[in-house]
Structures are given as structure tokens and as C-alpha cells.
Amino acid sequence: MKRVNRILLISLSLLAAVSCLNKPKVSVNADFTTDKETYEIYEDIKITNVSTATNDMIVACKWEWGSEYVWGKQLEAPLSFDTPGEKEIKLTAVTESGVSGTCTKIITVQDTNKRPVADFDYSPSSGITAGDEVQFTDKSSDPDGKIIGWEWKIGANTVTEQNPKFTFNEYGDIEVTLTVTDNQRGKGSVTKTVHVEKSEASIELLWSNSYDGDGDVFFSSPAVSPDGNTIYAFSSGLHLVAVGKDGEKKWSFDAGTHNPGTTKNFSSCTPSVDADGTVFVIVGNKDTQDKTRTYESGIFAVNPDGTQKWYYAYGYGWFCNVIPLVLNDHLFVATKRNPAPADFPELWPAGSADNGLLLYKGDGSYAGYLQVKRGSHGGLAATKEEHFLVHTDTKYGTRVYWKEGDGWKYYGAAAGQNAFMLGYIGQTNTEIGFTSYMAIDSSNKVYILFGKAEGAGSSEADAVLMCYDLTKYDKNAGATHEWRLDLDGMNKQYSGLGTVLGEDGTIYVSTTTGITAVNPDGTKKWYTPAGAEVMGSPAVDKLGNVYYNETAPDQSAGKLVKLGPDGVKVAEITLGQSVCSSPTIASDGTIYCNGVKDGKPTLSAVKGVAAPAEGWSQLGGNPRKTCKME
């Protein structure tokens, strides 16, 4: 039997060897053609793959030139080179069985194109005042071809028309650069300086100073002391800085002493200021839970002289786009994520893990928790009676907490309030507040900017303004909105967009694409598109002028923009690379903005023309950012 098995094994081995000897040999002939051998710089090189394989199939091809490469049997787009010289193009063709072949060819790239000569003039050529329209006329020429493209850089604005008209909303010496492109992709540029005089409507910069050595400014907006003499600025650099009206730094408080682990490029708190001058600031925007206690979130109360009043540790709590809500005796903050009771049992004296924290503002001691279903990304406001509203997460809408006795209570089911929450339209159609900030008027009507989460929302609009009358809220049945209005643009997460109120009852709301003015009955008054993405909530003064911040997508320019009461843009001023916050109008009319300039958090003061409108005039309701109707 063993002999039979040995013979069988030998026979099988011989069969395998013969099979291998009879297997066809695979070979690859990698090859490609070009439409010619000599090219101009920027000229398209048309390449055709003509590779073949014997006894197999080519399944992959790699093209290499310079430091670049791409995979594909045929190139989807022609190649070109931007410098002259001998250029190598290499093709590697690979078969299904892994056999490969290569082909390398050299082409010549030359530069014989004569560059276009850029030139322009403009009219009027002198006596230009901010707000004037200027006609730019292209005077460029090309000695051996034709011009096919125009790019104008007018200050921070880009225009691609050949002969554009442009209205200057800033004043000063403004550089205008025209870059033209010819039919061989050659470019030529010219820069001229246009002098623009200040107009009565112009925005005048008083001062602009960096206030932290590192960090970003996203959502965090300036707050002002009760006497208007001190401005407080914060950033992800974790220093709360007090600055005088003259721009001089008074003190800097280090809010990073407990290592909150805030990521540099994420949102940071907007501070709020109590009537006695105490400043409240929150730290702790982390993307990961930490159970080792290496990091610690918390709430600081800082005295007007920059010394610490108290501190409340909050484990690995995640605060997102928050402003501390200042009530008569309490401070309320909402988290997006709480530390688990098992990890930080000392934080949960009531045995709960709810996302709304109440502290006694005098000493920072624990006062209680309120359930904010699945946490909050930001957005809250309180009435004079201290009823307050907070956005919860996604399908749980905006919750109302009613002041009853010494505490607060909400109505409806904890897991699904449905009609008891604001933003509920019916069934699964719930409008989402995201990080928007709401406004409340003296009659307790609340105006909320909602967005639409995936699979929810009652319309096709990505931004909806809704009005609720809290005096009509039925604690047994819930709330019904007074009116709703679909808006242009969207309510973008983390942007801190929102609503403010003018003295005549006009509601002003920011979306990503512009500012909308709405009449008290819910009809649209006007809409003004922005020149870049709107960041933060607008602010309105007693004369009805509206101010908002916008930032270019590439963060090349952050501006404060001024609209007249009719919605017409009357002025703008560039304050840095980005201004991802909301403008603050102080009681003397000065407008404060913080953003990033030259890579550093920077606070700017701009001369205004009027005090803030009475009522809910700006983010946080007032210059102190208390988020309470006063």
C-alpha cells in the first residue's frame, strides 16, 4: 500500500511539473504615444496608451512625471509642464498575474510664448469716496496671441469680468491687481493703488491689537463690562484678556491651568459679565473622553481685577459654542457631553447625569441639574422672569424651562417632548436649532433660527425663522408657533448664527449667505446677500444700522460689514484673515470684534454711530452677553 501511495505522489508531482512547463509565458510591452515631441509650457500633451500583453490582460497602469503620478489605463486629462526643458514621462503596465513592463519617453518643453502685458485704467480716476462706483477698463495686450482670462484683485475681493464695475465700501489706499492670461496660458500682472476718501457712512478703525500668542477665534465674541470701560476677549489660546477702551491690555487670566485640552481650531466660549463686574468663562472643548483625569473642563468666575473668584471642575465635559447664562442668583451652563457618573461620582450629588448645570453664581457651589436631552451645541436665552430656553440635540428640539418657585421645570415627556418643545412640526418633522442663538422681546415672544437635520424638517429650506409667544404656552398641551418663514442660506452647525431685534420690532437674522430683515408679522422686509460666509449673529444700533462679520472660505479676509436700515451695504472694513465671531456694540456705540490677524487672536475696535438698540440687539442680548432679557 505504501508503494502505491509513493507511486501516486510521484505521478502527481510529474503532472504538476509538466503543467508548469506547458503554462504560456506572460510578457508585457508597455508603450504610449504623444501627439508630438516638442511642446510649449502649459501646452496640453495628448498621450495614448498602446501597451499590449501576451497571454494575459493589463489591469493597471501607472503614469509618472516629475514628482507626480496617477493610475489609469488612459490619462483622464492631458499633462502639461510649467517650466521648459527635457521632461521624462514613465508608464508602468501591470497584468492580472502581476507581470509588469515599463516605458519611458523624453519630450521637449520650450518657452517661446511672449507674455501678455497687463494694463487698465479706471474712472473716475480721482475724488473717489467710499460708496462710489468705479468703472475699471482693461487695456491689456498680447504680442503673439490673444487674452482669454481676467482676474481682478480689488482689496480682498476677486472679480473675473473683463471690465468690471466695483463699489468701494472701504476707504484708504486700496491695491488693485489685474492678472491676464493668454491663449498659451501665459500670465501678466499689473498693480495700481486707488485712493478712496472716507464718507459719512464709512467704518473707522480705532485700534486693533493681538491679545493672545496662540489659538484661534471661533464663536468667542467680545463682552463688555457694566460701565463700558473694559472689553473681555477669549480664544482657544485659553487666556481671558481684559482690554481698556484705548486698546491697552489691563490683565490676562490663564484659564488653561487645569489642562482643559481644548483643540486649537475649535469653538471657544463667549464670556458673560454679571452686573457686579464678575466675568464667567467656560473651558473644555474636547473631541475625546478622558477617564484618566489628565484633562479637566471647568467654569471660572473672575473678579474685575483679574483674580480668580471661584472655579468649578467638570471632568471631561464638552462645552460647545456656549455662553454662561447669568440669572439673578444662578449661573446656568449646558454641555454637549457630560462625564459619566461612574468616572466622576463627585460631580453628581443628585445621582443624575443631565446636561444642564446650575451653580450659585456667588460662590460657584452646586445648585442642581436640568435635563437637556442629549446635550446642547449651544443656543439659549432667558426672559425677565427667568424662564429660559435651550437647544437640545437633533430631534429633541428647543426646550423651555419654567421658573417655578426656587427651581425650574419643563413639561412633556423626557425622551420625546413632541409638542411641548419648540421647533416641533408634527411626527418626525422637528426643526433643529444647532448652535444658533435666539432673541426674546419685551412681550416674551421668542424668535428662533432653525435648520434642518437629515430626515427631519418641514420644508425644503435649510434655514427657517420661527416665532413663539411664550405667554400662550400651554403646559398641558405644548406650544404652537405664531408664524414661520423660510430663509435663504442655511443654519450651519458651529457658526453661531442667530437673531437680534431692532427698536421698531424688526427681526434681523443671519444665515450663511446673508442677512434677512423680517417684519413683526413674519413677512420678509429685505434680504442682503453677503460677500463671503457670514459668521455669528448680527448686531443692530438705535438708528437701525446692522453690523455682521463675514470670512472668505480660504480665510484670506475677515470683514465687519455695515448695512443701512434699508439693507443696502454702506461700508465694510477688513479686520484680519478671519472674523468668525459676532460683533459687539458697546453702550457708547463702539463696535468690538475679535478674530485672527497675522496668525494671532486679535481684538479690534471700530467707531460706531449710535448705541445698541434697546432690547435684544446682539449676540447674548446685550454687550455683557448675559443671554437674559433686561
C-alpha positions as CSV (number, residue, x, y, z in Angstrom):
1,M,0.0,0.0,0.0
2,K,2.8,2.4,0.9
3,R,4.4,1.6,-2.5
4,V,1.1,2.5,-4.3
5,N,0.9,5.8,-2.4
6,R,4.5,6.7,-3.3
7,I,3.9,6.0,-7.0
8,L,0.7,8.1,-6.8
9,L,2.6,11.0,-5.2
10,I,5.4,10.9,-7.8
11,S,2.8,10.8,-10.6
12,L,1.1,13.9,-9.3
13,S,4.3,15.8,-9.0
14,L,5.3,15.0,-12.5
15,L,1.9,16.1,-13.8
16,A,2.3,19.4,-11.9
17,A,5.8,19.9,-13.4
18,V,4.5,19.2,-16.9
19,S,1.6,21.7,-16.3
20,C,4.1,24.4,-15.3
21,L,6.2,23.7,-18.3
22,N,3.2,24.0,-20.6
23,K,1.9,27.3,-19.0
24,P,2.2,30.1,-21.5
25,K,4.8,32.7,-20.8
26,V,3.3,36.2,-20.0
27,S,5.0,39.3,-21.3
28,V,4.2,43.0,-21.3
29,N,5.0,45.5,-24.0
30,A,4.4,48.9,-22.2
31,D,4.2,51.7,-24.7
32,F,2.5,55.0,-25.3
33,T,2.4,57.7,-28.0
34,T,2.3,61.5,-27.8
35,D,0.8,63.8,-30.5
36,K,4.2,65.4,-31.0
37,E,7.7,65.7,-29.4
38,T,8.1,69.4,-28.7
39,Y,5.6,71.5,-26.6
40,E,5.3,74.9,-25.2
41,I,5.0,75.4,-21.4
42,Y,1.4,74.9,-20.2
43,E,0.5,73.2,-23.6
44,D,-1.6,70.1,-23.3
45,I,0.3,66.9,-24.1
46,K,-2.1,64.3,-25.5
47,I,-1.0,60.8,-24.6
48,T,-2.4,57.5,-25.8
49,N,-1.6,54.2,-24.1
50,V,-0.9,51.5,-26.7
51,S,0.5,48.8,-24.3
52,T,-0.1,45.2,-25.0
53,A,0.3,41.9,-23.1
54,T,0.9,38.3,-24.3
55,N,-1.1,35.5,-22.6
56,D,-2.6,37.9,-20.0
57,M,-4.6,41.1,-19.6
58,I,-3.3,44.5,-18.5
59,V,-5.3,45.6,-15.4
60,A,-3.4,48.6,-14.1
61,C,-1.2,51.4,-15.4
62,K,0.8,54.0,-13.5
63,W,1.9,57.3,-15.1
64,E,4.8,59.2,-13.6
65,W,6.2,62.7,-14.5
66,G,8.3,64.9,-12.3
67,S,7.1,64.4,-8.7
68,E,3.6,63.5,-9.7
69,Y,1.9,60.2,-10.6
70,V,-1.6,58.9,-11.4
71,W,-3.2,55.5,-12.0
72,G,-5.3,54.7,-15.1
73,K,-5.2,52.9,-18.4
74,Q,-5.6,56.2,-20.1
75,L,-5.0,59.6,-18.7
76,E,-8.2,61.3,-17.9
77,A,-6.7,64.8,-18.5
78,P,-3.8,65.9,-20.7
79,L,-0.5,66.6,-19.0
80,S,1.4,69.9,-19.2
81,F,4.6,71.4,-17.7
82,D,5.1,74.9,-16.3
83,T,8.9,75.0,-16.9
84,P,11.0,74.4,-20.1
85,G,13.5,71.6,-20.5
86,E,13.7,67.8,-21.2
87,K,10.8,66.1,-19.4
88,E,10.6,62.4,-18.7
89,I,7.2,60.5,-18.8
90,K,7.2,57.0,-17.5
91,L,4.5,54.3,-17.9
92,T,4.3,51.1,-15.9
93,A,1.8,48.5,-17.1
94,V,0.8,45.6,-14.9
95,T,-1.1,42.4,-15.8
96,E,-3.6,40.4,-13.9
97,S,-0.9,37.9,-12.9
98,G,1.4,40.6,-11.6
99,V,3.8,40.8,-14.6
100,S,4.8,44.4,-15.4
101,G,6.6,46.3,-18.1
102,T,7.8,49.9,-18.3
103,C,8.2,52.5,-21.0
104,T,10.0,55.9,-20.6
105,K,10.0,58.7,-23.1
106,I,11.6,62.1,-23.2
107,I,9.8,65.2,-24.6
108,T,11.0,68.7,-25.0
109,V,9.2,71.6,-23.4
110,Q,10.1,75.1,-24.6
111,D,9.1,78.6,-23.7
112,T,8.7,80.8,-26.8
113,N,5.4,82.5,-25.8
114,K,5.6,86.2,-25.3
115,R,3.8,87.1,-22.2
116,P,0.7,89.4,-22.2
117,V,1.1,92.9,-21.0
118,A,-1.5,93.8,-18.3
119,D,-2.8,97.3,-18.0
120,F,-6.0,99.1,-17.0
121,D,-7.5,102.4,-16.1
122,Y,-10.4,103.4,-14.0
123,S,-13.0,106.2,-13.9
124,P,-13.3,108.4,-12.0
125,S,-9.5,108.5,-11.6
126,S,-9.6,110.8,-8.6
127,G,-12.1,112.2,-6.0
128,I,-13.4,108.7,-5.2
129,T,-15.3,108.4,-1.9
130,A,-16.3,105.2,0.0
131,G,-19.6,104.2,-1.5
132,D,-18.8,105.4,-5.0
133,E,-19.0,103.0,-8.0
134,V,-15.8,102.9,-10.1
135,Q,-15.6,101.6,-13.7
136,F,-12.4,99.5,-14.4
137,T,-11.4,99.2,-18.1
138,D,-9.0,96.5,-19.3
139,K,-6.2,97.9,-21.6
140,S,-4.1,94.8,-21.7
141,S,-2.5,93.4,-24.9
142,D,-0.7,90.2,-26.1
143,P,2.1,90.4,-28.7
144,D,1.7,86.9,-30.2
145,G,-1.8,85.7,-29.3
146,K,-4.9,86.8,-27.5
147,I,-6.0,87.3,-23.9
148,I,-8.6,84.8,-22.7
149,G,-8.9,85.4,-19.0
150,W,-9.0,88.3,-16.5
151,E,-8.7,88.2,-12.7
152,W,-9.0,91.4,-10.7
153,K,-8.0,91.6,-7.0
154,I,-9.7,94.7,-5.6
155,G,-8.6,94.8,-2.0
156,A,-9.8,91.4,-0.7
157,N,-12.4,90.9,-3.4
158,T,-11.9,88.9,-6.6
159,V,-13.7,89.7,-9.9
160,T,-13.3,87.8,-13.2
161,E,-15.1,90.1,-15.6
162,Q,-13.0,91.9,-18.3
163,N,-14.3,95.4,-17.5
164,P,-16.0,95.3,-14.0
165,K,-17.8,98.0,-12.0
166,F,-16.9,98.0,-8.3
167,T,-18.3,99.9,-5.4
168,F,-15.7,100.7,-2.7
169,N,-17.1,100.2,0.8
170,E,-13.7,100.7,2.5
171,Y,-11.6,103.8,2.4
172,G,-7.8,104.3,2.2
173,D,-5.2,103.4,-0.3
174,I,-6.5,100.1,-1.8
175,E,-4.4,98.0,-4.1
176,V,-6.0,96.7,-7.4
177,T,-4.2,94.0,-9.3
178,L,-5.2,92.8,-12.7
179,T,-3.8,89.4,-13.9
180,V,-4.5,88.4,-17.5
181,T,-4.0,85.0,-19.2
182,D,-3.3,84.5,-22.9
183,N,-4.3,81.6,-25.1
184,Q,-1.0,79.8,-24.3
185,R,-1.6,80.2,-20.6
186,G,1.0,82.9,-20.2
187,K,0.2,85.4,-17.5
188,G,0.9,89.1,-16.9
189,S,0.0,91.3,-13.9
190,V,-0.1,94.9,-13.0
191,T,-0.9,96.6,-9.7
192,K,-2.2,100.1,-9.1
193,T,-3.3,101.9,-5.9
194,V,-6.7,103.5,-5.8
195,H,-7.2,106.2,-3.2
196,V,-10.6,106.2,-1.6
197,E,-11.7,109.0,0.7
198,K,-13.8,108.4,3.9
199,S,-17.5,109.0,3.7
200,E,-20.0,109.8,6.4
201,A,-21.1,106.1,6.4
202,S,-17.5,104.7,6.5
203,I,-16.3,102.4,9.2
204,E,-13.3,103.8,11.0
205,L,-10.8,101.5,12.8
206,L,-9.9,102.9,16.2
207,W,-7.3,100.2,17.1
208,S,-6.5,96.6,16.6
209,N,-4.3,94.6,19.0
210,S,-3.4,90.9,19.4
211,Y,-4.4,89.6,22.8
212,D,-3.1,86.0,22.9
213,G,0.1,84.4,21.5
214,D,-1.6,81.4,20.1
215,G,-5.1,80.0,19.5
216,D,-8.0,80.5,17.2
217,V,-11.2,82.6,17.4
218,F,-14.3,80.6,16.5
219,F,-17.6,81.7,18.0
220,S,-16.0,83.5,21.0
221,S,-17.1,87.2,20.9
222,P,-16.2,90.2,23.0
223,A,-18.1,91.1,26.2
224,V,-18.1,94.5,27.8
225,S,-18.1,95.5,31.5
226,P,-21.2,97.2,33.0
227,D,-19.5,100.6,32.9
228,G,-18.4,100.1,29.3
229,N,-14.7,100.7,30.2
230,T,-13.4,97.2,29.8
231,I,-13.7,94.7,27.0
232,Y,-13.2,91.0,27.6
233,A,-11.8,88.7,24.9
234,F,-11.2,84.9,24.9
235,S,-9.9,82.4,22.4
236,S,-8.8,78.7,22.2
237,G,-5.4,80.1,23.5
238,L,-7.2,79.9,26.8
239,H,-6.4,83.4,28.1
240,L,-9.2,85.6,29.2
241,V,-8.0,89.1,28.5
242,A,-9.2,92.5,29.8
243,V,-8.6,95.5,27.5
244,G,-9.4,99.1,28.1
245,K,-11.3,101.4,25.7
246,D,-7.9,102.7,24.5
247,G,-6.8,99.2,23.4
248,E,-4.3,98.8,26.3
249,K,-4.3,95.4,28.0
250,K,-5.2,95.5,31.6
251,W,-4.7,91.9,32.6
252,S,-4.6,88.4,31.3
253,F,-6.1,85.4,33.2
254,D,-4.8,81.9,32.4
255,A,-7.9,79.7,32.0
256,G,-5.7,76.7,30.9
257,T,-4.3,75.9,34.4
258,H,-6.3,72.7,34.7
259,N,-5.4,71.5,31.2
260,P,-8.8,71.5,29.6
261,G,-7.4,70.1,26.4
262,T,-9.2,72.5,24.1
263,T,-8.3,71.9,20.5
264,K,-6.9,75.0,18.8
265,N,-9.2,75.1,15.9
266,F,-12.5,74.5,17.6
267,S,-15.1,76.8,19.2
268,S,-14.4,78.5,22.5
269,C,-16.7,80.2,25.0
270,T,-18.1,83.7,24.7
271,P,-17.6,85.2,28.2
272,S,-20.5,86.8,30.1
273,V,-20.3,89.6,32.7
274,D,-22.5,90.0,35.8
275,A,-23.9,93.3,37.0
276,D,-21.1,93.4,39.7
277,G,-18.4,93.0,37.0
278,T,-17.7,89.3,37.6
279,V,-16.7,87.6,34.4
280,F,-17.7,84.0,33.7
281,V,-15.8,81.8,31.2
282,I,-16.0,78.1,30.4
283,V,-13.3,75.8,29.1
284,G,-13.4,72.3,27.7
285,N,-14.0,71.6,24.0
286,K,-12.6,68.1,23.6
287,D,-13.4,65.5,21.0
288,T,-12.4,62.5,23.1
289,Q,-13.5,61.3,26.6
290,D,-10.7,61.1,29.1
291,K,-11.1,58.9,32.2
292,T,-7.6,59.3,33.5
293,R,-8.2,62.9,34.7
294,T,-5.3,64.2,32.6
295,Y,-7.7,66.8,31.3
296,E,-10.3,68.8,33.1
297,S,-13.1,71.0,31.9
298,G,-14.5,73.7,34.1
299,I,-16.2,77.1,34.8
300,F,-14.3,80.1,36.1
301,A,-15.6,83.2,37.8
302,V,-13.0,86.0,37.5
303,N,-13.1,89.3,39.5
304,P,-12.9,92.6,37.7
305,D,-9.2,92.9,38.7
306,G,-8.3,89.6,37.0
307,T,-8.1,87.4,40.1
308,Q,-10.0,84.2,40.4
309,K,-13.2,84.3,42.3
310,W,-14.1,80.6,42.1
311,Y,-13.7,77.6,39.9
312,Y,-16.0,74.6,39.3
313,A,-14.3,71.4,38.0
314,Y,-16.3,69.5,35.4
315,G,-14.3,66.4,34.5
316,Y,-14.2,65.7,30.7
317,G,-17.4,67.7,30.0
318,W,-17.6,69.0,26.5
319,F,-18.8,72.6,26.1
320,C,-19.7,73.7,22.6
321,N,-20.5,77.3,21.4
322,V,-21.6,78.2,24.9
323,I,-22.3,81.4,26.7
324,P,-22.8,81.2,30.5
325,L,-26.4,82.3,31.2
326,V,-26.4,84.9,34.0
327,L,-29.6,84.8,36.2
328,N,-30.4,86.6,39.4
329,D,-28.8,84.1,41.8
330,H,-27.7,81.3,39.5
331,L,-25.4,80.6,36.6
332,F,-26.6,78.0,34.0
333,V,-24.4,76.2,31.5
334,A,-25.3,73.4,29.1
335,T,-22.9,70.7,27.9
336,K,-22.8,68.7,24.8
337,R,-21.4,65.7,26.7
338,N,-21.1,65.1,30.4
339,P,-18.5,63.0,32.3
340,A,-20.1,59.7,33.3
341,P,-21.2,59.4,37.0
342,A,-19.0,56.2,37.3
343,D,-16.0,58.2,36.2
344,F,-16.6,61.3,38.2
345,P,-19.0,60.5,41.1
346,E,-18.2,63.7,43.0
347,L,-19.9,65.7,40.2
348,W,-23.2,64.1,40.7
349,P,-24.6,64.7,44.2
350,A,-28.1,64.2,42.8
351,G,-27.2,60.9,41.2
352,S,-28.1,62.3,37.8
353,A,-26.2,62.8,34.5
354,D,-28.2,65.5,32.9
355,N,-26.6,68.1,30.6
356,G,-27.8,71.3,32.2
357,L,-25.8,72.5,35.2
358,L,-27.0,75.2,37.7
359,L,-24.5,76.9,40.0
360,Y,-24.9,79.5,42.7
361,K,-23.1,82.4,41.0
362,G,-21.8,83.9,44.2
363,D,-19.5,81.1,45.2
364,G,-19.8,78.6,42.4
365,S,-21.4,75.9,44.5
366,Y,-23.7,73.2,43.0
367,A,-27.3,74.2,42.8
368,G,-28.8,71.4,40.6
369,Y,-29.1,69.8,37.2
370,L,-31.6,70.1,34.5
371,Q,-32.1,67.5,31.7
372,V,-31.0,68.9,28.3
373,K,-31.8,65.9,26.2
374,R,-28.6,64.5,24.5
375,G,-26.8,67.8,25.3
376,S,-26.6,71.1,23.6
377,H,-24.4,72.5,20.9
378,G,-25.2,76.0,22.2
379,G,-28.0,78.5,21.9
380,L,-30.0,79.7,24.9
381,A,-31.9,82.8,26.2
382,A,-33.9,83.9,29.2
383,T,-36.9,86.1,29.9
384,K,-37.0,88.8,32.6
385,E,-38.9,86.3,34.7
386,E,-36.0,83.8,34.3
387,H,-37.9,81.3,32.2
388,F,-35.2,80.1,29.7
389,L,-34.9,78.1,26.5
390,V,-32.0,75.8,25.5
391,H,-31.5,74.0,22.2
392,T,-31.2,70.2,22.8
393,D,-29.7,67.8,20.3
394,T,-31.3,66.9,16.9
395,K,-34.8,65.5,17.2
396,Y,-35.4,66.9,20.7
397,G,-35.9,70.5,19.6
398,T,-35.7,73.5,21.9
399,R,-36.8,73.0,25.4
400,V,-38.4,75.6,27.7
401,Y,-37.6,75.6,31.4
402,W,-40.2,77.4,33.5
403,K,-39.2,79.2,36.7
404,E,-41.4,77.8,39.4
405,G,-40.6,78.7,43.0
406,D,-36.9,78.3,43.6
407,G,-36.3,76.0,40.7
408,W,-37.1,75.2,37.0
409,K,-39.3,72.7,35.4
410,Y,-40.0,71.5,31.8
411,Y,-43.2,69.9,30.6
412,G,-43.8,66.9,28.4
413,A,-42.0,63.5,28.2
414,A,-38.3,63.5,28.9
415,A,-37.4,61.3,25.9
416,G,-39.7,62.9,23.4
417,Q,-41.3,66.2,24.3
418,N,-43.0,66.5,20.9
419,A,-45.5,69.3,21.0
420,F,-44.0,70.6,24.3
421,M,-40.7,71.6,22.6
422,L,-40.2,74.5,20.3
423,G,-39.5,73.5,16.7
424,Y,-41.8,70.5,16.6
425,I,-44.0,70.5,13.5
426,G,-45.5,67.0,13.8
427,Q,-44.5,63.4,13.6
428,T,-40.7,63.3,12.9
429,N,-40.6,66.8,11.5
430,T,-38.6,68.7,14.0
431,E,-36.6,71.9,13.2
432,I,-33.1,71.9,14.7
433,G,-31.6,74.9,16.4
434,F,-28.0,73.6,16.1
435,T,-25.8,76.4,17.5
436,S,-28.0,79.3,16.7
437,Y,-28.7,82.0,19.3
438,M,-32.3,83.2,19.8
439,A,-33.8,86.6,20.7
440,I,-36.6,87.4,23.1
441,D,-38.6,90.7,23.1
442,S,-40.3,92.5,26.0
443,S,-43.6,90.7,25.5
444,N,-41.9,87.3,25.8
445,K,-42.1,86.4,22.1
446,V,-39.1,84.4,21.1
447,Y,-37.5,84.3,17.6
448,I,-35.5,81.2,16.7
449,L,-33.4,80.3,13.7
450,F,-33.8,76.7,13.0
451,G,-32.1,74.4,10.5
452,K,-33.0,71.0,9.0
453,A,-31.4,67.8,10.1
454,E,-31.2,64.9,7.7
455,G,-34.6,63.2,7.6
456,A,-36.3,65.9,9.5
457,G,-37.6,69.4,9.0
458,S,-40.9,70.5,7.5
459,S,-39.8,72.3,4.3
460,E,-37.0,72.3,1.7
461,A,-35.4,75.3,3.3
462,D,-32.1,74.8,5.2
463,A,-32.9,77.8,7.4
464,V,-36.3,78.7,9.0
465,L,-37.2,81.5,11.3
466,M,-40.0,80.7,13.8
467,C,-41.8,82.9,16.3
468,Y,-43.4,81.6,19.5
469,D,-45.4,83.6,22.1
470,L,-44.3,82.1,25.5
471,T,-47.4,83.7,27.1
472,K,-49.5,81.3,25.1
473,Y,-47.5,78.2,26.0
474,D,-49.9,75.6,27.3
475,K,-48.2,73.5,30.0
476,N,-50.8,70.7,29.4
477,A,-50.6,70.7,25.6
478,G,-47.4,72.4,24.5
479,A,-46.6,75.2,22.1
480,T,-47.8,76.4,18.7
481,H,-45.7,78.8,16.6
482,E,-47.1,82.2,15.7
483,W,-45.5,82.1,12.3
484,R,-42.6,80.7,10.3
485,L,-40.6,82.0,7.4
486,D,-38.2,80.1,5.1
487,L,-34.9,81.9,4.6
488,D,-32.1,82.0,2.1
489,G,-28.9,80.2,3.1
490,M,-28.6,77.7,5.9
491,N,-28.3,77.5,9.6
492,K,-24.8,76.0,9.8
493,Q,-23.6,74.0,12.7
494,Y,-21.0,75.7,15.0
495,S,-21.2,79.1,13.2
496,G,-23.1,80.8,16.0
497,L,-25.7,82.3,13.6
498,G,-28.8,83.8,15.1
499,T,-31.5,86.5,15.6
500,V,-31.5,90.1,17.0
501,L,-34.1,92.8,17.3
502,G,-34.4,96.4,16.3
503,E,-36.2,99.0,18.3
504,D,-39.1,99.1,15.8
505,G,-39.6,95.3,16.2
506,T,-37.8,94.3,13.1
507,I,-36.1,90.9,13.4
508,Y,-32.7,90.5,11.9
509,V,-31.4,87.0,11.3
510,S,-28.1,85.8,9.9
511,T,-27.7,82.7,7.7
512,T,-24.5,81.5,5.9
513,T,-25.3,83.6,2.8
514,G,-26.6,86.9,4.2
515,I,-28.8,88.9,6.4
516,T,-32.7,88.9,6.4
517,A,-34.9,91.6,7.9
518,V,-38.3,90.4,8.9
519,N,-41.4,92.3,10.0
520,P,-43.0,91.5,13.3
521,D,-45.9,89.7,11.4
522,G,-43.4,87.3,9.9
523,T,-43.2,88.8,6.4
524,K,-39.9,89.4,4.7
525,K,-38.7,93.0,4.7
526,W,-35.4,92.6,2.8
527,Y,-32.6,90.2,2.2
528,T,-29.0,91.3,1.6
529,P,-26.5,88.6,0.3
530,A,-23.1,88.7,1.9
531,G,-19.8,88.8,0.0
532,A,-18.5,85.8,1.9
533,E,-19.7,83.3,4.5
534,V,-21.5,85.0,7.4
535,M,-20.2,84.1,10.8
536,G,-22.0,84.7,14.1
537,S,-25.1,86.8,14.8
538,P,-25.7,90.3,13.6
539,A,-25.9,93.4,15.8
540,V,-28.2,96.4,15.4
541,D,-27.9,100.0,16.7
542,K,-30.5,102.6,17.7
543,L,-30.6,104.0,14.2
544,G,-31.3,100.7,12.6
545,N,-27.8,100.1,11.1
546,V,-27.0,96.4,11.0
547,Y,-23.5,95.0,11.5
548,Y,-22.2,91.5,10.8
549,N,-19.0,89.6,10.3
550,E,-18.0,87.6,7.2
551,T,-15.0,85.5,6.4
552,A,-13.7,84.3,3.0
553,P,-13.7,80.5,2.5
554,D,-9.9,80.4,2.3
555,Q,-9.7,82.7,5.4
556,S,-7.8,85.3,3.4
557,A,-10.0,88.2,4.6
558,G,-12.4,88.6,7.6
559,K,-14.6,91.7,7.5
560,L,-17.0,93.7,9.5
561,V,-19.9,94.8,7.2
562,K,-22.4,97.6,7.8
563,L,-25.9,97.7,6.3
564,G,-28.2,100.7,6.4
565,P,-31.8,100.3,7.7
566,D,-32.9,99.6,4.2
567,G,-30.5,96.6,3.9
568,V,-28.1,98.4,1.5
569,K,-24.4,97.8,2.2
570,V,-22.8,101.1,3.1
571,A,-19.4,100.2,4.4
572,E,-17.0,97.4,5.3
573,I,-13.6,97.0,6.8
574,T,-11.1,94.2,6.8
575,L,-10.0,93.3,10.3
576,G,-7.8,90.2,9.7
577,Q,-7.7,86.8,8.0
578,S,-10.8,85.7,9.7
579,V,-13.6,87.1,11.9
580,C,-15.5,84.0,13.0
581,S,-17.5,85.7,15.8
582,S,-20.3,88.2,16.4
583,P,-19.8,92.0,16.6
584,T,-20.5,93.6,20.0
585,I,-21.9,97.2,20.2
586,A,-21.0,98.8,23.5
587,S,-23.2,101.4,25.2
588,D,-21.1,104.3,23.7
589,G,-21.6,102.9,20.2
590,T,-18.1,101.5,19.7
591,I,-18.1,98.1,17.9
592,Y,-15.8,95.4,19.1
593,C,-14.8,92.3,17.0
594,N,-12.3,89.6,17.6
595,G,-10.8,87.4,15.0
596,V,-7.4,86.2,13.8
597,K,-4.8,88.6,12.3
598,D,-1.3,87.6,11.4
599,G,-1.9,84.2,13.0
600,K,-2.9,85.6,16.4
601,P,-6.2,86.2,18.2
602,T,-6.9,90.0,17.7
603,L,-9.4,92.4,19.2
604,S,-10.4,95.4,17.1
605,A,-12.4,98.5,18.0
606,V,-14.4,100.3,15.3
607,K,-16.0,103.7,15.6
608,G,-19.8,103.4,15.5
609,V,-22.5,106.0,15.1
610,A,-25.1,105.0,17.8
611,A,-25.6,103.0,20.9
612,P,-27.1,99.5,20.6
613,A,-30.8,99.2,20.0
614,E,-33.0,98.9,23.2
615,G,-33.8,95.2,23.7
616,W,-32.1,92.2,22.3
617,S,-29.7,94.0,20.0
618,Q,-26.8,91.5,19.6
619,L,-25.5,88.0,20.5
620,G,-26.2,87.4,24.1
621,G,-28.9,90.1,24.1
622,N,-26.6,92.9,25.3
623,P,-23.0,94.0,25.5
624,R,-22.4,91.9,28.7
625,K,-23.6,88.8,26.9
626,T,-25.8,87.7,29.8
627,C,-28.3,86.0,27.4
628,K,-31.2,87.4,29.6
629,M,-33.8,90.0,28.7
630,E,-33.1,93.0,30.9
